[in-house]
Amino acid sequence: MNPAVTSVTSARVGREVARRKRARGIVDPSVPLAKGCEAPLGPDSTEPLLAIKSGIADKSLVLDERKHWLRVSEAKHPNINNLIDDFTSTIPAHAAEVDGAIKEFGEKTAAHFVTSWAPHDLHDYIRKGHSDPSGVHHDGQITLEQMTKIAYDVAVALHHMHKNCGVAHRDLKPGNILMTDAEVAQVTDFGIAAEPNITRENMQCCHPNQLGKHHFPNHVGTSHFSSPQQTSYRLREIELIPGEIPGEQGIPYPGRTRERRIEGQTINPATGQKYMVCIALQSRADVVREQKKWYDYGFESYVPPGRDFVYEGQLDGGCQASAKMDVWAAGTFMLEGITGKAIYDLPRAEANIMRHWIKLAARPHDDEERTVYSDDGTKVTKTEYQLRKEISTIKGALGYTEKSRFDALELAYRLAAVGLKTNEELAAEGIDPDNLGGDPEDLLDANGQLPIRGEALGWGNAVHARLAHENPNACLDTLKAMHAEEVAGYQKVEIDGPNAGLNLVSRAPKAFPVRLVKVVRPV
């Protein structure tokens, strides 16, 4: 972590935060600036807008976040919300009222991460909706072409993170995808990013097929966008061994608990083994409350497996998933963004129930009709299940097992080759969605990197912020000249045959036109 406020960028951020605190009447240095990362820092229009995220530096998660954010930012990838600067400050010892009592706090060090500011995240971008050519506005959903471009940006960012940096995001969702003014997506917030840690020397009671995956004792990320593997945990139930509350005769109290397997939800059709999903609760009241949630939702037991469920065996000892967990998240926001409807709509507070839905692939709206739109105003109406299965790109991103799911490279390839077209649309062009004939590596440039969309090369706040930090004494015209020199190093990627029409560019394009779809039958 850099020492307290030494760079031009961090000093400017520090001054701006102090100014805002004074404007709000905050004089206590221990009081943070609320939601500082949600507002642009820098009122002078000649300076780039910056954003700041802060945390307590002595927490290991914050230190890990800095390490991973720095690693993915080294290449200055245009689809990453790159870390521009970081610095520390001191929160002095102080006393504050907590729950009606005065609590003493010791001196702490705060870590601050500085990035470029973006006007929207993908969540807000989708909520704005789109207007079709006839002028009709469709709230909360974007067109297939818009989503193809955004999803391609995200897939390229994920490939950079996974292949070049060895880092999985683990919390990919619309709120962690920023949208620039040029409508280019940038992945941000690496607070729980991690590296694969299951090795032959560190198996942690795992089966050998878990090598190279992430292993965590508890669920991490946002349940709504988490893959089944990410939300896996032991299938068991807590058995309460009752006693009495000390000093309260006759009032039942679980003196202790133990785990036991019981007859319940069938999840292995091959063997007929029956389990219940464990909720690790510590009191009878907790168990009653949890069971009541299920009954209130109309379930007499746990959620039955959905149509996508495939028994993969019991994953022991916590969440075990590879970087493909990020691709599952992309598949979820792609489907929701084009339909304007959530795959799951249970309350946010019911996280445990949400995990059961995802674990068992039970989607409550599978048979409801959804309409998706193209830029030209044409539309397709199908059930949610049909869209999930008949848009081959989404189908591959939402492969229930990791073996059947795309990795980031294949997702980018499919988006560039066929976009989000349905199987019917592809068949009309003579394309078999299950046999494009090409190889995902066909899309890689001569340096083994994925091309980016040309729109990412435009002058914007992200570029301005990076160059201004690297060249603190340069004027705006000089910075723009530097940017023009960078852009000149890119060339258009020539693609032959059917493709999604993305404007792709690369620093090292192949010397010959790329053909992504190699099998096209006469129509």
C-alpha positions as CSV (number, residue, x, y, z in Angstrom):
1,M,0.0,0.0,0.0
2,N,1.4,3.4,-0.9
3,P,2.3,5.7,1.9
4,A,-0.3,8.4,2.9
5,V,-1.2,10.7,0.0
6,T,2.0,11.2,-2.0
7,S,1.0,11.1,-5.7
8,V,-0.7,14.0,-7.5
9,T,-3.8,11.9,-8.0
10,S,-4.2,10.7,-4.4
11,A,-3.5,14.2,-3.1
12,R,-6.2,15.6,-5.3
13,V,-8.6,12.9,-4.1
14,G,-7.7,13.7,-0.5
15,R,-8.4,17.4,-1.0
16,E,-11.7,16.7,-2.7
17,V,-12.9,14.3,0.0
18,A,-12.0,16.8,2.7
19,R,-13.8,19.5,0.8
20,R,-17.0,17.4,0.6
21,K,-16.8,16.5,4.2
22,R,-16.6,20.2,5.2
23,A,-19.5,21.0,2.9
24,R,-21.6,18.4,4.8
25,G,-20.5,19.7,8.1
26,I,-18.4,16.7,8.9
27,V,-15.5,17.8,11.2
28,D,-14.7,14.5,12.9
29,P,-11.8,13.0,10.9
30,S,-12.9,9.5,11.9
31,V,-16.2,9.9,10.1
32,P,-16.0,8.7,6.5
33,L,-17.5,10.4,3.5
34,A,-20.6,8.3,2.8
35,K,-20.8,6.7,-0.6
36,G,-17.7,8.4,-1.8
37,C,-17.2,5.9,-4.5
38,E,-20.6,6.7,-6.1
39,A,-19.9,10.3,-7.0
40,P,-17.3,11.7,-9.3
41,L,-14.4,13.4,-7.7
42,G,-13.1,16.5,-9.5
43,P,-15.3,19.5,-10.2
44,D,-12.8,21.0,-12.7
45,S,-14.0,20.0,-16.2
46,T,-10.4,20.1,-17.4
47,E,-9.5,17.2,-15.1
48,P,-10.8,13.7,-15.3
49,L,-13.4,12.4,-13.0
50,L,-12.2,9.9,-10.4
51,A,-13.9,7.5,-8.0
52,I,-12.7,6.2,-4.7
53,K,-13.4,3.0,-2.7
54,S,-12.2,2.8,0.9
55,G,-11.8,0.0,3.4
56,I,-9.9,-0.8,6.6
57,A,-6.4,-1.7,5.5
58,D,-5.7,-4.3,8.3
59,K,-8.4,-6.6,6.9
60,S,-6.9,-9.3,4.7
61,L,-9.7,-9.0,2.2
62,V,-8.7,-5.4,1.5
63,L,-5.1,-6.3,1.0
64,D,-6.1,-9.2,-1.3
65,E,-8.3,-6.8,-3.2
66,R,-5.4,-4.4,-3.8
67,K,-3.2,-7.3,-5.0
68,H,-5.8,-8.6,-7.5
69,W,-6.9,-5.2,-8.7
70,L,-3.2,-4.2,-9.3
71,R,-2.6,-7.5,-11.2
72,V,-5.6,-7.1,-13.5
73,S,-4.8,-3.4,-14.1
74,E,-1.1,-3.9,-15.1
75,A,-2.0,-4.3,-18.8
76,K,-4.3,-1.2,-18.7
77,H,-7.0,-3.3,-20.4
78,P,-9.9,-1.1,-21.7
79,N,-12.5,-3.5,-20.4
80,I,-11.2,-3.3,-16.8
81,N,-12.0,-0.4,-14.5
82,N,-8.2,-0.1,-13.8
83,L,-6.8,0.9,-10.5
84,I,-5.1,4.2,-11.1
85,D,-3.7,4.8,-7.6
86,D,-4.1,3.7,-4.0
87,F,-3.0,5.3,-0.8
88,T,-3.6,5.1,3.0
89,S,-4.8,7.4,5.6
90,T,-5.1,7.2,9.4
91,I,-8.4,7.1,11.3
92,P,-7.5,8.3,14.7
93,A,-8.6,6.7,17.9
94,H,-12.0,7.9,18.9
95,A,-15.2,7.1,20.8
96,A,-18.6,6.7,19.3
97,E,-22.1,5.7,20.4
98,V,-23.0,2.2,19.3
99,D,-26.4,0.7,20.3
100,G,-26.8,3.3,23.0
101,A,-23.4,2.8,24.6
102,I,-20.1,4.6,24.1
103,K,-17.5,2.4,22.5
104,E,-13.8,3.2,22.2
105,F,-12.1,2.6,18.8
106,G,-8.4,2.4,18.4
107,E,-6.4,4.0,15.6
108,K,-6.8,2.3,12.3
109,T,-5.4,2.6,8.8
110,A,-7.8,3.1,5.9
111,A,-7.0,2.0,2.4
112,H,-8.3,4.0,-0.6
113,F,-8.5,2.7,-4.2
114,V,-8.7,5.4,-6.9
115,T,-10.2,4.5,-10.3
116,S,-11.8,6.5,-13.2
117,W,-15.4,7.3,-12.7
118,A,-18.1,6.1,-15.0
119,P,-21.6,7.6,-15.5
120,H,-23.5,4.3,-15.2
121,D,-23.3,0.7,-14.2
122,L,-24.9,-2.0,-16.3
123,H,-27.8,-2.3,-13.8
124,D,-28.8,1.3,-14.4
125,Y,-28.1,1.0,-18.2
126,I,-30.5,-1.9,-18.5
127,R,-33.2,-0.1,-16.4
128,K,-33.2,2.8,-18.8
129,G,-34.4,0.4,-21.5
130,H,-34.5,1.2,-25.2
131,S,-36.8,2.7,-27.8
132,D,-37.6,0.8,-30.9
133,P,-37.7,2.4,-34.4
134,S,-41.4,3.1,-34.1
135,G,-40.8,5.2,-31.0
136,V,-42.1,2.7,-28.5
137,H,-40.0,2.6,-25.3
138,H,-39.3,-0.7,-23.6
139,D,-38.4,-0.2,-19.9
140,G,-35.9,-2.4,-18.2
141,Q,-34.6,-4.3,-21.2
142,I,-32.1,-3.7,-24.0
143,T,-31.8,-5.1,-27.5
144,L,-30.1,-8.3,-28.5
145,E,-27.4,-6.3,-30.3
146,Q,-26.8,-4.0,-27.3
147,M,-26.4,-7.0,-25.0
148,T,-24.1,-8.8,-27.5
149,K,-21.7,-5.8,-27.5
150,I,-21.7,-5.5,-23.7
151,A,-21.4,-9.2,-23.1
152,Y,-18.5,-9.4,-25.5
153,D,-16.7,-6.6,-23.6
154,V,-17.3,-8.6,-20.3
155,A,-16.1,-11.9,-21.9
156,V,-12.9,-10.2,-23.1
157,A,-12.3,-8.8,-19.6
158,L,-12.9,-12.2,-18.1
159,H,-10.5,-13.9,-20.5
160,H,-7.9,-11.3,-19.6
161,M,-8.5,-11.9,-15.9
162,H,-8.6,-15.7,-16.1
163,K,-5.9,-16.4,-18.7
164,N,-3.4,-13.5,-18.2
165,C,-3.8,-12.9,-14.5
166,G,-5.1,-16.1,-13.0
167,V,-7.8,-14.3,-11.1
168,A,-11.6,-15.1,-10.9
169,H,-13.9,-12.2,-10.1
170,R,-16.4,-14.3,-8.1
171,D,-19.0,-11.4,-7.8
172,L,-19.7,-10.5,-11.4
173,K,-23.1,-8.8,-11.7
174,P,-24.6,-5.7,-13.4
175,G,-23.6,-3.5,-10.4
176,N,-20.0,-4.4,-10.9
177,I,-19.9,-3.7,-14.6
178,L,-19.5,0.0,-15.4
179,M,-20.7,1.6,-18.7
180,T,-18.6,4.4,-20.2
181,D,-20.2,7.3,-22.2
182,A,-19.2,5.3,-25.4
183,E,-21.3,2.3,-24.0
184,V,-18.2,0.2,-23.4
185,A,-18.4,-2.2,-20.5
186,Q,-15.7,-2.3,-17.8
187,V,-15.5,-4.9,-15.0
188,T,-14.9,-3.3,-11.6
189,D,-14.7,-4.1,-7.8
190,F,-12.3,-7.0,-7.1
191,G,-13.1,-7.2,-3.4
192,I,-13.6,-10.9,-3.3
193,A,-11.5,-11.9,-6.3
194,A,-9.3,-14.9,-5.8
195,E,-6.9,-17.4,-7.5
196,P,-7.4,-21.1,-7.8
197,N,-6.1,-22.8,-4.7
198,I,-6.9,-26.5,-4.8
199,T,-3.7,-28.3,-5.6
200,R,-2.5,-31.9,-5.2
201,E,-0.5,-30.6,-2.1
202,N,-3.6,-28.8,-0.8
203,M,-6.6,-31.0,-1.6
204,Q,-8.6,-30.1,1.5
205,C,-10.5,-33.4,1.4
206,C,-11.4,-32.7,-2.2
207,H,-11.8,-35.1,-5.1
208,P,-9.0,-34.9,-7.7
209,N,-11.5,-33.5,-10.2
210,Q,-11.5,-30.3,-8.1
211,L,-7.9,-29.4,-8.9
212,G,-7.4,-25.9,-10.0
213,K,-10.7,-24.7,-8.5
214,H,-11.5,-22.3,-5.8
215,H,-12.3,-23.6,-2.3
216,F,-14.1,-21.6,0.3
217,P,-15.9,-22.8,3.5
218,N,-18.9,-20.5,2.9
219,H,-20.8,-19.1,0.0
220,V,-19.2,-16.0,-1.5
221,G,-20.6,-13.5,-4.0
222,T,-24.1,-12.5,-4.8
223,S,-26.5,-15.5,-4.7
224,H,-28.6,-14.3,-7.6
225,F,-25.7,-14.5,-10.0
226,S,-23.8,-17.4,-8.4
227,S,-23.2,-20.7,-10.2
228,P,-24.4,-24.0,-8.7
229,Q,-20.9,-24.9,-7.9
230,Q,-20.3,-21.6,-6.1
231,T,-23.3,-22.2,-3.9
232,S,-22.6,-25.8,-3.1
233,Y,-22.2,-26.9,0.4
234,R,-22.7,-30.1,2.4
235,L,-26.2,-31.7,2.0
236,R,-27.2,-32.3,5.6
237,E,-29.5,-31.0,8.3
238,I,-28.9,-29.9,11.9
239,E,-30.5,-32.2,14.4
240,L,-31.4,-30.4,17.6
241,I,-30.8,-32.2,20.8
242,P,-33.2,-30.3,23.1
243,G,-32.6,-29.2,26.7
244,E,-33.9,-26.3,28.7
245,I,-32.9,-22.6,29.0
246,P,-30.8,-22.4,32.1
247,G,-32.9,-20.9,34.9
248,E,-36.1,-21.1,32.8
249,Q,-37.8,-24.3,33.7
250,G,-39.9,-25.8,31.0
251,I,-38.7,-23.6,28.2
252,P,-37.1,-25.7,25.5
253,Y,-33.6,-24.9,24.4
254,P,-31.2,-26.9,22.2
255,G,-28.5,-27.8,24.5
256,R,-26.4,-28.9,21.6
257,T,-26.6,-29.7,17.9
258,R,-25.3,-32.3,15.6
259,E,-25.4,-32.9,11.9
260,R,-27.3,-35.9,10.5
261,R,-28.4,-37.0,7.1
262,I,-32.1,-37.7,6.9
263,E,-34.7,-38.8,4.3
264,G,-35.9,-35.8,2.4
265,Q,-35.4,-34.2,-1.0
266,T,-34.3,-36.7,-3.7
267,I,-31.4,-35.2,-5.6
268,N,-29.6,-38.3,-7.0
269,P,-32.0,-40.0,-9.5
270,A,-29.3,-42.6,-10.3
271,T,-29.0,-44.0,-6.8
272,G,-32.2,-42.7,-5.1
273,Q,-30.2,-41.2,-2.2
274,K,-32.2,-38.6,-0.3
275,Y,-30.9,-35.6,1.5
276,M,-32.1,-32.3,2.9
277,V,-30.1,-29.1,2.3
278,C,-28.6,-27.9,5.5
279,I,-29.3,-24.5,7.0
280,A,-26.7,-24.2,9.8
281,L,-28.9,-22.7,12.4
282,Q,-28.1,-22.7,16.1
283,S,-31.4,-22.5,17.9
284,R,-34.9,-24.0,17.7
285,A,-36.3,-20.5,17.0
286,D,-34.0,-20.2,14.0
287,V,-35.1,-23.6,12.7
288,V,-38.8,-22.7,13.1
289,R,-38.3,-19.4,11.4
290,E,-36.4,-21.0,8.4
291,Q,-39.1,-23.7,8.0
292,K,-41.8,-21.0,8.1
293,K,-40.2,-19.2,5.2
294,W,-40.6,-22.3,3.1
295,Y,-44.2,-22.9,4.1
296,D,-45.0,-19.2,3.5
297,Y,-43.7,-19.7,-0.1
298,G,-46.0,-22.7,-0.5
299,F,-43.4,-25.4,-0.1
300,E,-44.0,-28.3,2.2
301,S,-40.3,-29.3,1.8
302,Y,-37.3,-28.1,0.0
303,V,-37.3,-27.0,-3.7
304,P,-37.6,-29.9,-6.2
305,P,-34.8,-30.1,-8.8
306,G,-35.5,-28.1,-11.9
307,R,-35.2,-29.2,-15.5
308,D,-31.5,-28.3,-15.7
309,F,-30.4,-30.2,-12.6
310,V,-27.6,-32.7,-13.0
311,Y,-26.3,-34.7,-10.0
312,E,-22.5,-34.1,-9.9
313,G,-21.8,-35.8,-6.6
314,Q,-21.5,-34.2,-3.2
315,L,-18.9,-31.4,-3.1
316,D,-17.4,-31.7,0.3
317,G,-16.1,-28.9,2.6
318,G,-17.4,-25.8,0.9
319,C,-17.8,-24.0,-2.4
320,Q,-15.7,-25.5,-5.2
321,A,-15.8,-23.8,-8.5
322,S,-13.4,-22.7,-11.3
323,A,-13.3,-19.3,-13.0
324,K,-16.3,-20.5,-15.1
325,M,-18.4,-19.2,-12.2
326,D,-18.0,-15.8,-13.8
327,V,-19.3,-17.1,-17.1
328,W,-22.5,-18.3,-15.4
329,A,-23.0,-14.8,-13.9
330,A,-22.7,-13.4,-17.5
331,G,-25.3,-15.8,-18.8
332,T,-27.7,-14.7,-16.0
333,F,-27.4,-11.0,-16.7
334,M,-27.6,-11.6,-20.5
335,L,-30.9,-13.4,-20.2
336,E,-32.3,-11.0,-17.7
337,G,-31.1,-7.9,-19.7
338,I,-32.8,-8.9,-22.9
339,T,-36.0,-10.1,-21.4
340,G,-36.4,-7.4,-18.7
341,K,-37.3,-10.1,-16.2
342,A,-35.4,-11.7,-13.3
343,I,-34.7,-15.4,-13.5
344,Y,-35.2,-15.5,-9.7
345,D,-37.5,-13.0,-8.0
346,L,-37.3,-14.0,-4.3
347,P,-36.6,-11.2,-1.8
348,R,-33.0,-10.2,-1.4
349,A,-33.1,-11.0,2.3
350,E,-34.0,-14.6,1.6
351,A,-30.4,-15.5,0.6
352,N,-30.6,-19.1,1.8
353,I,-33.7,-19.9,-0.2
354,M,-32.1,-18.2,-3.2
355,R,-29.2,-20.5,-3.0
356,H,-31.4,-23.5,-3.0
357,W,-33.1,-22.3,-6.2
358,I,-29.7,-21.9,-7.9
359,K,-28.2,-25.1,-6.5
360,L,-31.2,-27.2,-7.8
361,A,-31.6,-25.2,-11.0
362,A,-35.2,-24.4,-10.2
363,R,-36.4,-21.3,-12.0
364,P,-39.9,-20.2,-11.2
365,H,-40.6,-18.5,-14.5
366,D,-39.5,-21.1,-17.0
367,D,-42.9,-21.4,-18.7
368,E,-43.7,-17.7,-18.8
369,E,-43.5,-16.0,-22.2
370,R,-40.9,-13.3,-22.8
371,T,-40.4,-11.0,-25.7
372,V,-36.9,-9.9,-26.9
373,Y,-36.1,-7.2,-29.4
374,S,-33.6,-6.4,-32.1
375,D,-32.3,-3.0,-33.1
376,D,-34.5,-3.0,-36.2
377,G,-37.6,-3.5,-34.1
378,T,-38.2,-7.1,-34.9
379,K,-39.1,-9.3,-31.9
380,V,-39.2,-12.9,-30.8
381,T,-41.6,-14.2,-28.2
382,K,-40.8,-17.5,-26.5
383,T,-40.9,-18.9,-23.0
384,E,-38.0,-18.1,-20.7
385,Y,-37.0,-21.8,-20.9
386,Q,-37.0,-21.7,-24.7
387,L,-34.9,-18.6,-24.8
388,R,-32.4,-20.1,-22.4
389,K,-32.1,-23.2,-24.5
390,E,-32.6,-21.8,-28.0
391,I,-30.1,-18.9,-27.8
392,S,-27.1,-21.1,-28.0
393,T,-24.7,-18.5,-26.6
394,I,-26.8,-18.2,-23.4
395,K,-27.3,-21.9,-23.2
396,G,-23.5,-22.4,-23.2
397,A,-23.0,-19.7,-20.6
398,L,-25.6,-21.3,-18.3
399,G,-24.3,-24.9,-18.6
400,Y,-25.3,-26.4,-15.3
401,T,-22.2,-28.4,-14.9
402,E,-18.8,-26.8,-15.3
403,K,-17.9,-29.4,-17.9
404,S,-20.8,-28.3,-20.1
405,R,-20.3,-24.5,-19.6
406,F,-18.3,-22.2,-21.8
407,D,-15.2,-20.6,-20.6
408,A,-14.5,-16.9,-21.2
409,L,-12.8,-17.5,-24.5
410,E,-15.6,-19.6,-25.9
411,L,-18.2,-17.1,-24.7
412,A,-16.4,-14.3,-26.5
413,Y,-16.0,-16.4,-29.7
414,R,-19.7,-17.3,-29.7
415,L,-20.7,-13.7,-29.2
416,A,-18.4,-12.5,-32.1
417,A,-19.6,-15.4,-34.3
418,V,-23.4,-15.6,-33.8
419,G,-24.2,-13.1,-31.2
420,L,-27.5,-13.8,-29.4
421,K,-29.4,-15.2,-32.4
422,T,-31.9,-18.0,-31.8
423,N,-31.4,-21.5,-33.3
424,E,-34.2,-20.7,-35.7
425,E,-32.5,-17.6,-37.0
426,L,-29.2,-19.4,-37.4
427,A,-30.9,-22.3,-39.2
428,A,-32.4,-19.8,-41.7
429,E,-28.8,-18.7,-42.4
430,G,-27.6,-22.3,-42.9
431,I,-25.8,-22.4,-39.5
432,D,-25.9,-25.2,-37.1
433,P,-25.5,-23.7,-33.6
434,D,-23.9,-27.0,-32.4
435,N,-21.4,-27.1,-35.2
436,L,-20.0,-23.7,-36.2
437,G,-16.9,-25.5,-37.5
438,G,-14.5,-23.0,-36.0
439,D,-12.3,-23.0,-32.9
440,P,-12.5,-20.3,-30.2
441,E,-8.8,-19.8,-30.6
442,D,-9.5,-18.6,-34.1
443,L,-10.5,-15.3,-32.6
444,L,-7.3,-14.8,-30.8
445,D,-4.8,-12.4,-32.3
446,A,-1.1,-13.1,-33.1
447,N,-0.2,-12.4,-29.5
448,G,-2.8,-14.8,-28.2
449,Q,-5.1,-12.0,-26.9
450,L,-8.8,-11.4,-27.7
451,P,-9.5,-8.3,-29.9
452,I,-11.5,-5.5,-28.3
453,R,-14.3,-3.5,-29.8
454,G,-13.1,-0.3,-31.6
455,E,-15.5,1.8,-29.5
456,A,-13.2,1.1,-26.5
457,L,-10.5,3.2,-28.1
458,G,-12.3,6.5,-28.0
459,W,-11.1,9.4,-25.9
460,G,-13.1,9.3,-22.6
461,N,-12.8,9.8,-18.9
462,A,-11.1,6.4,-18.3
463,V,-8.3,7.2,-20.7
464,H,-8.1,10.8,-19.5
465,A,-7.8,9.6,-15.9
466,R,-5.1,7.1,-16.6
467,L,-2.9,9.4,-18.8
468,A,-3.3,12.3,-16.4
469,H,-2.1,10.2,-13.5
470,E,0.9,8.9,-15.5
471,N,1.8,12.3,-16.8
472,P,0.8,14.8,-14.1
473,N,2.5,17.8,-15.8
474,A,1.0,17.3,-19.3
475,C,-1.7,19.6,-20.6
476,L,-4.9,18.2,-22.1
477,D,-3.7,18.6,-25.7
478,T,-0.6,16.6,-24.9
479,L,-2.6,13.8,-23.3
480,K,-4.9,13.6,-26.3
481,A,-1.8,13.4,-28.6
482,M,-0.5,10.5,-26.4
483,H,-3.9,8.8,-26.7
484,A,-3.9,9.2,-30.5
485,E,-0.5,7.5,-30.6
486,E,-1.9,4.6,-28.6
487,V,-4.9,4.2,-30.9
488,A,-2.7,4.2,-34.0
489,G,-1.2,1.0,-32.8
490,Y,-4.5,-0.9,-33.3
491,Q,-5.7,-2.3,-36.6
492,K,-9.1,-3.6,-37.7
493,V,-9.7,-7.4,-37.4
494,E,-10.9,-8.7,-40.7
495,I,-13.6,-11.4,-40.5
496,D,-14.9,-13.5,-43.4
497,G,-18.2,-15.2,-43.4
498,P,-21.1,-14.9,-40.9
499,N,-20.4,-13.0,-37.8
500,A,-22.2,-10.7,-35.3
501,G,-20.9,-7.5,-36.8
502,L,-18.8,-6.4,-33.9
503,N,-16.2,-3.7,-34.7
504,L,-13.1,-5.6,-33.5
505,V,-9.6,-4.2,-33.4
506,S,-6.2,-5.6,-32.2
507,R,-2.6,-4.5,-31.8
508,A,-1.5,-7.7,-33.5
509,P,-4.3,-8.9,-35.9
510,K,-3.6,-12.0,-37.9
511,A,-2.2,-11.5,-41.4
512,F,-5.2,-13.1,-43.0
513,P,-9.0,-12.7,-42.5
514,V,-10.5,-14.7,-39.7
515,R,-13.3,-17.1,-40.4
516,L,-15.3,-17.8,-37.2
517,V,-18.2,-19.8,-38.7
518,K,-16.7,-22.4,-41.1
519,V,-19.8,-24.7,-41.7
520,V,-22.6,-23.0,-43.6
521,R,-25.0,-25.2,-45.6
522,P,-27.1,-24.0,-48.5
523,V,-30.5,-22.6,-47.5
